Amino acid sequence: MAIPYPELATVFNRLLDEHRAVTILSHVNPDPDAIGTALGVYHWLKEQGKRVEIANATVDIPRNLDFLPGFSKIKNKIDFDDSLIIACDSGSIDRLGFDLSGRVIVNLDHHPTNTQYGTLNIVDPEAVASSEVAWHLLSPLWEISRESATAFYAALISDTRNFTTGNMHQGVFDLAGELVSRGVNIPEVTRQMLHRRSLASLRILGVAIDSLELVRDARVAFMTIRRDDRLRWGARGSDLDGIVDYARSLVTVQVAVMLVERKNDIKVSLRSKGVDVVRIAKHFGGGGHRAAAGFEVQGMELEALREAILNVMEEEDVLS
Ligand SMILES: [Mn+2]
C-alpha cells in the first residue's frame, strides 16, 4: 500500500462525524470508474444511515451504467449547502464542474497528476482504479454490501480494461475476489458493461479506424473524429470510450493519439505501450496516468495540433 490508509481513515471518519450530510461527486463526462466509485461510496454511507446525495455536473451521464444500484439517484445539482464533499476519481477541482468554494472536500482518487485539492487527500497512484482506493479506505471501517461491491467491481473492470492494463498485478485479482464474495453477479455485470453497446459507438469506431494514420516509423498512431462524424451518427462522448485502444493495439505503435473535435475545443486522448504519455498531456495542461492520459485545447486546428503533439513528443523524447 503506497499511502497510509489507516491514518487517512481516521481523519475521514472524523470529517464524517463533523458533518450532518454528505455530497458525493465525480468528474465531468464520467467514466465507469467515476460513477462506480461514487455509487459504491454512496451505498456504503446510506447503509450507515447517513444523509447522502450523489451528483455529477454532466447532464448526459453514460446510460449503459443504469444497471448499477442507485444510478437513478444521480442528480445534476448539489442541494446540500453545508455537506461534506467526497470527490471521486477527479484529478483536479475544476473537473468536478461545481462551485465548491468554502467546502470541506475529501479527494478520493488514483491519478498521479492529482492536484491535492482536498481538505483530506486520499490519492493513491498505485491503485488501478479509484474504486480500489475506496475499497482500501472503507472496507476496514464498515461492511461492503453487494450494492457497493457491484459498483466498485464495475469501476475496476472498466479502468483495467477487463484486467488487461499494464498495471495489473495479483492484488487486483484478490480485490476482485473480495468484491465478488460480497455477491456481485459477474455474468450480469459483464453483459451490461460489454454486450450493450450502442450502434453509434460501432459506427464511430468505423470512422476512427478509417481515419487511422501512422507516423514516425509507425510508432505513433493518430485517429481523428470530426464533429460532423459525431453528429452524423449521433455519437455521445461515452460512445468513444476505448476507441483509442484499437490504435495502441497495433504491433508497432508506442503512442496512440485520438483527436476528437468538439463544439468549442478538441479533446485529446493518449495511450501508450511502455512510454510515458502523461508528460505530453501535462505540456498541454492535462493529466492522467503513464499509459493513459489526456487534455483539451481551444482555438487550434486539428492539423496544427497534430504537429504540436509530435513536436512535444520530440522535445520530451518519449519514443524509444
Ligand atoms: Mn479512474
Residues whose N, C-alpha, C, O or C-beta is under 5 A from the ligand:
A	BS01	MN	D33 D89 A129 S130 D159
